[in-house]
Amino acid sequence: MPRPGGGVRLKRSRGVTDMGTPLVIVGSGMAGYGLLRSVRHIDRRRRVWVYTADDGCAYTKSQLACGLARGKMPSELVLATSEQMAHRLDATIVTHTEVRAIDRARHRLITDRGEHAYGQLVLALGACPVRPTPLRGSAASQVLTLASLADYRYFRSELDGRRRVVVLGGGLPGCEFAEGLLRAGCDVTLFEAGSRLAGDKLPGLCAARVARALHSAGVCVRLEDGVHSVEQALDELELTTLSGQHLAADLVVAALGTRPRAALARDAGLAVGHGIIVDHQLRTADPDIFAVGECVELGGRLFTLSEDIEAAARVLAAVLTGAGARIGWQPRMQRLQLECCPAVLCEPPPIAGEWQESATRKGVRAVFHDRRGALRGFALVGEPIGEAARLYGQLRR
């Protein structure tokens, strides 16, 4: 069968031979490339193909907001091209190719460039940005997102020469994005429909301190409000808010979180909840199909932190090469990318418990205890971040 166009194929070094039907990975993000690296740490002989709908450049998604703040060009965020990744990891990387279906009975992947056989298949599909709905107006479709390197390239081109930016969504990504734009020299208005910022992650006093810090830095924070419509004027966008006010902006960007890409798995008859449902070996309902990364749901939880995705990639590599590894959730400390407000979050698991907060002029300390009184998570804002390592050591695993 001829190789589909857009692929990158490097000659193998002496002594390395193909073994069996190839392992096929769909997706070249952190999860897909992380799995490929982990497989190569164990096995240099297995044939591996990677299919991706974009150019296959390796980059760190979490650095997009920082890149804006530092004025980095898109090329400066690229860690390696698809050609470099293919050479380093001895794989075939097929770029700009859409995977349309999985034929489980025949073990074949159906793409817009033809079919490809697989022995084992890994779905590393990532997540897509959530867009605001309903949103009215002639320019509603012009609301941007920033969830990929392609998004970053387009956003940077649209931002050139413009300053007034409206950010929709006051979760942690929205807060980080708003401050990044502010440091890039923009005039930023941040809308959050809820009564506080990062309400799904931070307890009340911590969220209030973050909001105060952003406001003091220069971000216009508007809680319990949102955008009803976006109209195109002559050289600007005219926004009407849910509270009936009007304001002008140059760009509107949605930072409302992401949703796992699971349609390909659902259409193939695999179990899907919020994401693609897997067991503790990252295996789906089909014994030869696995999933890893932001598209995955395990025990009712989604993979959102890079440390969890990297750990899952290492476990899956061991499983695919014959070991009996299993993934388990571990507490993770997350340092928020907010220069105006140093903060550390160790998110508790989804269990019954209670936050206890104490605030001083220098910061906020919040700890989460389960019903038995065990420490299961914490959030620190300002000076208390110095306690992070000690609290982490006290967590019940």
NORLINBEL-V321726 format. One record per pair of residues at least 4 apart in sequence whose ideal C-beta (glycine too) atoms are under 6 Angstrom apart, sorted by the first residue. I is the first residue (numbers start at 1). J is the second residue. Records with the same first field share a line. If there is no record, write none. Layout:
# NORLINBEL-V321726
I->J, J
This chain:
# NORLINBEL-V321726
3->7
4->94, 113, 114
5->113
6->94, 95, 96, 97
7->92, 94
8->82, 83, 86, 93
9->92
10->86, 87
12->16
16->44, 45
17->45
18->47
19->45, 46
20->119
21->117, 119
22->47, 49
23->46, 48, 120
24->49, 109, 118, 121
25->32, 50, 122, 124
26->51, 99, 123
27->32, 124, 125, 126
28->32, 33, 50, 52, 56
29->126
30->34, 309
31->124, 292, 293, 309
32->124
33->58
34->310, 313
35->292, 313, 316, 317
36->89, 91
38->313, 314, 317
39->43, 317
40->89
42->317, 321
43->321
48->91
49->92
50->91, 93
51->94, 97, 99
52->56, 95
53->98
55->95
56->82, 93, 95
57->78, 81
58->79, 80, 85
59->77, 78, 79, 149
63->67
64->146, 152
65->176, 177, 180, 337
67->72, 77
68->180, 184
69->180, 183, 184
72->76, 77
74->152, 153
80->84, 85
82->93, 95
85->89
86->91, 93
97->111, 113
98->112
99->109, 111
100->110
101->110
102->268
103->108
104->268, 286
107->117, 118
108->115, 117
109->116, 118
110->115
120->288
121->289
122->290
123->265, 291
124->292, 293
125->261, 295
126->261, 293, 294, 295
127->258, 259, 260, 294
128->259, 261
129->145, 147, 258
130->256, 257, 259
131->254
132->168, 254
135->140
136->229
137->229, 230, 231
138->231, 232
139->230, 231, 232, 237
140->230
143->252, 254
144->155, 253
145->151, 254
146->151, 155
147->151
151->155
155->159
158->251
162->250
163->186, 187
164->187, 249, 250
165->181, 186, 188, 251
166->189, 249, 252
167->174, 177, 178, 190, 253, 255
168->191, 254
169->174, 255, 256
170->174, 190, 192, 197
171->198, 257
172->198, 201
173->177, 255
174->255
175->197
176->337
177->255
178->188, 190, 219
179->338, 340
181->186, 188
182->188, 218, 219
188->219
189->220
190->219, 221
191->222, 225, 226
192->197, 223
193->226
194->199
195->223, 224
196->207
197->207, 210, 211
198->202, 207
202->206, 207, 379
203->355, 357, 366
205->357, 359, 364
206->364, 366, 379, 381
209->364, 381
210->341
211->221
213->340, 341
214->219, 221
215->221
217->340
225->241, 242, 243
226->242
227->239, 241
228->240, 242
229->240
230->237, 239, 252
231->238
233->238
236->248
237->249
238->248
239->247, 249
240->246
241->245
260->275, 295
261->295
262->266, 272, 275, 276, 295
265->270, 272, 276
266->272
270->284, 285
271->277, 285
272->276
273->277, 297
274->297
275->295, 296, 297, 302
276->291, 295, 296
277->297
278->282, 283, 284, 291, 296, 298
279->283
280->326, 327
281->319
282->290, 292, 316
283->290
284->289, 291
290->316
291->295, 296
292->312, 313, 316
293->309
294->303
296->303
297->302
303->308, 309
305->332
307->332
312->327
315->325, 327
318->323, 325
319->325
331->346, 395
333->344, 346, 392
334->345
335->344
336->343
338->343
342->385
343->381
344->380, 385, 388
345->379
346->377, 378
347->377
348->368, 376, 377
351->370
352->371
353->368, 369, 370
355->366, 368
356->367
357->366
358->365
359->364
362->382, 383
363->381, 382, 383, 384
364->381
365->380, 384
366->379
367->378
368->376, 377
369->373, 375
370->374, 376
374->396
375->394, 395
376->396
378->391
380->384, 385, 388
387->391
